[in-house]
């Protein structure tokens, strides 16, 4: 299997790109398997948070350029054998996805990383957008997501130069949340996934969707959207539920303070 899937009893799952000899390059088969993995997890009510990582020294080096070079054009092969969009599958999964970026996330691999909700890196993490240098422009959202995440100037520096952005620079610019030792990366990501999975699944799903929907709107529309969505939901929450939840949150906070 080019993509492996592990489920754990605490409501988390680990998806691993498993083509390390090719730096997890996104061949047609790997893209199909990755999309299928997330479609499967999307309908699995036992899974409430997901970690995505790569085997070996790369997260993914992007589309398999050797495979693409054998095609007459990018579009013609997919006309007869359509490949599911793995980025759309990740984004539409509905479960929070943590990208454990273990190494290089290049071009199409960068786009796969940006499909995740949260990114954590190691000292081996490196990003690059080489679309302009290769002559294939992005189709999975990189040209729009990166500027919204980092600002226009930094996004243009990355995408127009094709220069590598290493872990500490990525952390300083807000591209990844933090840098952890490589040997601890997946475990740290799974622990965060477990924290997320311990919250009520439906509330987490709605909140994630609320954030994503609002990010695509201007600020005023996003505030109005929040009021419309949450007003109806909050109105049916009982005082008893709030009291019980408050006690659980307080207890959890004390336990975290002691650890």
DAWO-V58610 format. One record per residue. RES is the residue in one letter. PHI is phi in degrees with one decimal (none if undefined). PSI is psi in whole degrees, -180 to 180 (999 if undefined). Layout:
res=[RES;RES]
phi=[PHI;PHI]
psi=[PSI;PSI]
//
This chain:
res=[X;X;X;X;X;X;X;X;X;X;X;X;X;X;X;X;X;X;X;X;X;X;X;X;X;X;X;X;X;X;X;X;X;X;X;X;X;X;X;X;X;X;X;X;X;X;X;X;X;X;X;X;X;X;X;X;X;X;X;X;X;X;X;X;X;X;X;X;X;X;X;X;X;X;X;X;X;X;X;X;X;X;X;X;X;X;X;X;X;X;X;X;X;X;X;X;X;X;X;X;X;X;X;X;X;X;X;X;X;X;X;X;X;X;X;X;X;X;X;X;X;X;X;X;X;X;X;X;X;X;X;X;X;X;X;X;X;X;X;X;X;X;X;X;X;X;X;X;X;X;X;X;X;X;X;X;X;X;X;X;X;X;X;X;X;X;X;X;X;X;X;X;X;X;X;X;X;X;X;X;X;X;X;X;X;X;X;X;X;X;X;X;X;X;X;X;X;X;X;X;X;X;X;X;X;X;X;X;X;X;X;X;X;X;X;X;X;X;X;X;X;X;X;X;X;X;X;X;X;X;X;X;X;X;X;X;X;X;X;X;X;X;X;X;X;X;X;X;X;X;X;X;X;X;X;X;X;X;X]
phi=[none;-84.6;-135.2;-106.3;-134.9;-121.5;-110.0;-122.7;-69.8;-90.4;90.1;-109.3;-142.8;-121.2;-107.8;-123.8;-71.4;-123.2;-133.7;-63.1;-66.0;-117.8;53.7;56.1;-57.9;-85.1;-69.5;-58.6;-66.5;-63.8;-61.4;-62.7;-67.7;-66.4;-61.0;-63.9;-59.2;-76.1;-64.7;-64.9;-67.6;-59.5;-97.7;-97.1;-68.6;-77.8;-98.8;-120.5;-157.2;-131.3;-111.9;-116.6;-146.0;-121.5;-84.5;81.7;-96.0;-128.8;-72.5;-161.9;-80.9;96.8;-57.7;-73.4;-68.3;-64.7;-66.3;-63.5;-64.1;-85.3;-90.2;-69.3;-157.0;-66.2;-80.7;-65.5;-64.6;-72.1;-59.5;-99.5;-140.6;-60.8;-105.2;-57.9;-82.9;-68.1;-65.9;-62.0;-63.4;-66.4;-66.1;-90.2;-60.5;89.4;-97.2;-57.9;-119.6;-103.9;-87.4;-96.2;-85.1;-79.6;-165.5;-71.5;-123.5;-112.4;53.0;-59.5;-67.7;-61.5;-66.1;-63.0;-60.0;-70.8;-74.7;-75.9;-81.4;-139.0;-119.9;-124.6;-122.8;-120.0;-64.6;-90.8;-67.9;-150.4;-114.3;-157.3;-114.8;-104.9;-52.7;-63.7;-72.0;-82.8;91.9;-118.3;-85.0;-66.3;-126.9;-113.5;101.5;-61.2;-64.0;-103.3;-69.5;-64.2;-66.3;-71.9;-82.9;-112.3;97.7;-60.4;-64.3;-68.0;-62.1;-66.8;-59.3;-66.3;-78.7;-84.3;-88.5;74.1;-70.6;-77.4;-114.0;-85.7;-53.9;-67.5;-67.1;-60.9;-67.5;-63.5;-85.2;85.4;-76.3;-122.7;-71.0;-164.6;-112.9;-125.6;-56.5;-54.9;-71.4;-104.9;-57.1;-64.2;-63.7;-61.8;-64.2;-67.8;-65.6;-65.1;-59.5;-65.0;-59.3;-65.6;-66.3;-78.2;-83.8;-56.2;-61.2;-68.6;-63.4;-63.3;-60.8;-66.1;-65.7;-58.5;-65.3;-62.4;-64.3;-64.0;-63.3;-64.8;-64.9;-89.9;-113.7;-74.1;-60.7;-63.0;-65.2;-65.9;-64.3;-64.0;-63.6;-59.9;-61.7;-65.6;-74.0;-80.6;-58.8;-66.7;-70.3;-67.8;-67.2;-104.1;-80.9;-81.7;-62.8;-63.1;-63.7;-62.2;-62.9;-65.4;-66.3;-61.9;-64.9;-62.7;-66.1;-63.9;-61.7;-63.7;-62.2;-66.4;-64.2;-67.3;-65.9;-80.2;-82.8]
psi=[135;-14;124;153;123;134;146;159;-15;13;11;164;152;120;127;125;121;59;57;-29;-19;25;35;34;143;79;169;-42;-42;-42;-41;-46;-36;-45;-42;-40;-44;-32;-39;-46;-32;-34;6;104;-16;-20;127;-10;147;142;134;128;-179;151;146;-146;2;149;-67;136;7;-166;146;99;-30;-42;-43;-35;-22;-8;150;-37;165;-34;-35;-40;-39;-19;-39;-21;74;138;127;148;109;-33;-45;-39;-40;-47;-34;1;-38;-17;143;134;124;121;117;94;92;-14;-136;132;96;129;-106;-32;-34;-42;-38;-43;-43;-13;-18;157;-33;138;131;139;173;-180;-14;-4;136;137;150;144;102;19;-50;-36;-33;-26;15;117;154;143;2;20;-1;-40;-23;-37;-43;-41;-35;-27;-43;-12;156;-46;-47;-39;-42;-38;-46;-49;-34;-25;-33;10;153;141;111;173;-51;-37;-41;-39;-44;-34;-6;16;-36;152;-40;165;129;162;141;-40;-13;-5;-56;-40;-43;-43;-41;-35;-41;-41;-40;-39;-46;-42;-20;-12;159;127;-42;-40;-41;-44;-47;-41;-44;-45;-37;-44;-47;-44;-44;-33;-23;1;167;166;-44;-44;-36;-40;-42;-40;-42;-46;-41;-43;-49;-27;-48;-40;-44;-27;-18;4;127;157;-35;-42;-43;-43;-44;-44;-38;-41;-42;-43;-42;-44;-44;-40;-40;-40;-40;-34;-32;-22;999]
//
